[in-house]
Amino acid sequence: MIEVCELTKRFGRITAVDGLSFQVRPERVTGFLGPNGAGKSTAMRMMLDLDRPTSGHVRIEGLPYRQLREPLRTVGALLDAGSVHGGRSARAHLRWLARSNRIAGRRVSEVVELTGLESAISRRAGKFSLGMRQRLGIAAALLGDPRVLLLDEPVNGLDPEGILWFRGLMKALAAEGRTVLVSSHLMSEAALTVDHLVVIGRGRLLADTSTAEFIDRHTRSCVRARTPEPERLREVLTGAGIRVEEGPHGSLEAIGAEPARIGELSAAHGVTVHEVARQAASLEEAFIRITGESVDYRGTDCRSSDHGNGEVR
């Protein structure tokens, strides 16, 4: 288990992490989510005693990281896939980690096979692609067969096969009773991988709940209708007591309605409808809704902007 208690980190006048408290429990994959600059990486560095907190503390398996007798056997971490000596081969890197932590050499072969690095094990790490560096970082994190895993953006650079492999690996490790904390910006992947969410914004805790509960709480169900007669359809639906809002690309969204009801009303009033579809709630939608006020950098929404003589869609 990881226990984070009132964790705070200030860099001069900037508060990167602000009174953060949560627990990461075993037997499930916990997603650590937040916008850029939310404080995720800083918090993970403090968990590993790479940054000292201004106040508060972290306990891993009941102890601060610096007090763990065999840290690599307790905690496996991947914070930066590029932090490998580029002149060393993948084999040399893993062997050095094993020897320095009194881990049997046969474990190197096991993690190499597990992460699919056999064909590249003799190559210098500096020649690796980003995806291969990620696999090497994951192999290093697993080297001590740890009970706790901390992984910062581990699927960055992995191809679709690699992402699918990683998803299965995380679920299998959690099923073995390990504690797994994974940060990610890929909402679609997090929705398929994580069981529980810790969401932060501007260093503060925004949510600590199951993935399903988070989506249910911060999204709404609706039926999206596309029609060449949007004003007529709006009148028909509102006349039937259905709340209607503007959807993307000129569509209408009927809140709390059933698709069959929309179809029946459209037919009864002779309104042409090209599409009626229930919109499934998504983790991405819930995440954007809860973190909207915590985003520091925003680009222009080009879906509704005109540039020169052409419309960007």
N, C-alpha and C positions, 0 to 999 in steps of 0.2 A: 504493500500500500504506500501511496505518496500522500502526505499530509502537508498542506500549505496553509499557514496561519498568519493572517494580517501582514502579508508580505508587501513591503514597500521599497521602491528604489528610486532615488532622485539623482539626477545628473545636473548639478547646479540648480537653476530655476525650473528645470523640466522634471516632472514626475512621470516616470515611465511605467511604474507599477504602483498602484495606489490601494493599499489595504486589502490585498487579494487573499481570500480564504476559500479553499475547497479540498476535497479528497478524491483521489483516484484509486478506485477499488479493484481488486483482482477479479478475474474470470469474465472480464468484458473489455472491449476496445473503447477507450475514451477519446473523443475528438476534442482538440484544443483549438478553438476557432476565434477569429477576430480580424478586423480590417488591418491593412498595412499600418504599422506604427502603434498597434494596440498594446504591445508589451509582451507578446507571446515568447519571442526569442529571449528577451531579457529575463523573463520569469523562468524559462527552462535553464538558462545559464546559472541562475541562482540556485535552482534545484541541485545542480551539479557542483556548486561551490566555485564556479568560475567567476562569478560576480558576487560580492558581498552585499547583502541587503542593507538598506538604510535602517530598516526596522523589520520586525517579524522574523519568522523562521520556516524552514522546510525540514520535514522528517521523512526519510525513506526507510521502510522497514523498521521504524521506530528510532532511527538515528540520523543526525546530520550526515551528509555525504562524506565529509572529511573524517568522520569517525568510523566509517565502514572498514573492517579489517581487510577484506578482499573486494574492493569496489567493482572490478570488472565481472566478478562472479555474482554480484548482487544487482548491479545496474548496467544495462547495455544502452549506449547512447549514440545517436547520430544527429549532430547539430550542423555540421558543414562538411559535405562530401568532398570538398576541395582541400581539406586539411590533411593531406597525405604527402609525404616526400615524393616529389615527382620522379626522382631518379631511382627509386626503389621499385622492384617488381611487386606485384600484388602478393605473391608468396612470401617475399621477405618482410613486407609490412605486417602480414598476419602472424608470421613466425616470431617477429620481434615483440608484438603485443602478447603473444602466448607466453614466451619465455619470461618477459618482464612481470607477468602476473601469475607465474607458476601454473600455467595451463598446459596439459599434455599436448604434444605435437600432433597427435592423431585428430585432435579437435579442429585443426586447421583444414584438414582434408574434408571433414564433415561439413563445415560451413561453406567451403568452396563448392562442394556438390550441391548443397542446399540452395545456394544463391545463383547457381548456373555459371560460375566463373572458370570452369575447368579449362576451356580453350584459351583463356586470357591470363592464366595464373602466372605465367613467366614474363608477361609484358610489363614494361614500366608503367606505373600508375599515371605518370604525366602524359601518356599517350592515350589514356582512356577517354571515351566519350562521357558526357554527363551521366547518362544512364548507367554506364559501367562503373563509374565512380560511386553512384548511389548503391549499386549492388555490393561493391567493396565495403562501403560504409556500413551497410546492413550486416554483411558478414562479420565485420569487426565488432558490431554491437552484440551479435549473437555468440561471439567466441567463448565467453565465459559461461554460457548456458544460464543467463541471468534470470532472476525472478521478476525483475522490473525492466521495462523498456521505455526509453524516451526518444522519440524520433521527430525531428523537425523537418517538415516538407519532404518526406522520404520518397514520394512518387514523382518528384520534379525531375523530368528528363527520362523517365521510364516510358517505353513504348507500350502499346495496348496489352501485349502479352505479359510484359513486366508488371503492369498495374494489376492485371488479373491475378498473377502469381502472388504479388504482395498482399492483395486483399485476402486471399486464402491463407497465407502465412500468418497474418495478424489474427485472423479468426481462430486458427489452430492453436496459436500460442496462448490466446486468452482462454480457450477451452481447456488448456492444460493447467489453468489456475494462476497464470501470470498476470501482472499488472502492466497494462499497455496504454501509453499516452502518445497520441499522434497529432501533430499540428498539420493543417493543410489549408490551402486556399481553394482547392477543387471541391466545390459543394456537391457536385454530382457523385464524385467518388466517395466523399465522406458519408453521403446518404446510404451508400451500399456497404460501407465498411464498419462504421462506428455504431455502438449500442447506446452510448451515453455522450452528452455534450457538456463541455465547459466553454462558455462564450464570454469573451471579454472585449471591452471597448475603452480606449484611453486609459488602460491600466486597471479598470474596475470590472468586477464581476457583473455580467448581464444575465447569465442563465447558467444553471447547473441542474440538468434534467435529462431524461431519456430522449433519444432522437425523436421518437414518435410523439411524445408529449410536447416537445419543442415545436414541431411542425403544426400540430393541432392547435396549439395556443396562439401561434403568431401568423397563421394563414386563415383564409376563408375559402369556403367551397362556393363555386359559381358555375354557371353554364354560359359558355361563350357562343354567341350567334353572329353569323355573318350574313348580311342581307343588302341588296341594292336599295332597300327602302328603310333605312335606319329610323327615321322619324316616325313612320307609321308603326313599325314594330315596337318602338319605345312606348307610343301611345297605347297600343294594345296591351302590352305587359304591365305598364303602370296602372292602366284601368282595371286590370285583374288583381291589383294589390301586390305586384312583384316589384321589388326595388331594382332599378337598372342603373348601371354606371358605364362610362365610356371604357372600351377595351382598346387594345393595340390595333393599329392599322384600320381604324374605322369600325371595328366590331363593337358589339354590345355585350355586357356581362350582366346576367340575371343572378342576383344574390339569393341563395337558399332555394332556388327552383330546381325542378327535375327536367331533364331533356324532353321527356315525353310531354310534359305540360306545355313547354315552349312550342313544340311541334303542333300540338292540338290547337293552341290559341292562334298560331300563324295560319294554319289551314282554315280554321273557322272564319277568319277575317280576310282571307285571300291575300296574305302577305307572302311575297316570295322570299324564301330562306335558302341560302346555299350551304350552310353548315350549322349544326347544333351539336355541341360537344361539351361534356363535363371536363372541367379543368382540374387536374389532380394537384393537390397541394404539394409544394416542393420545399426541400431544405433551403435552397437558394433564396426563394421568396421569403421564407421566415427569417433567414439570416439578414437579408437586406433590410427587412422591416425593423428588426430589433437593433441593428447596428447603424441605421441611417444617420443618426445624430453624432456618431462617433467617427465618421469618415472625414479625414483631413484633406484628401485630394479627390477632386471630382473633375471628370472631363465633360465635354458637351455631349448631350444626347443627340447623336446624328440621325436618329430615326425620324425626328421631326424638324430637322434643320434644313434650310435652303442655302446652297452655296453657289454663287454665280447664277448661271441660267439653269442649272440642273438640281434636281431634288435628290438628296441622299436618303436612301431607304434602308 
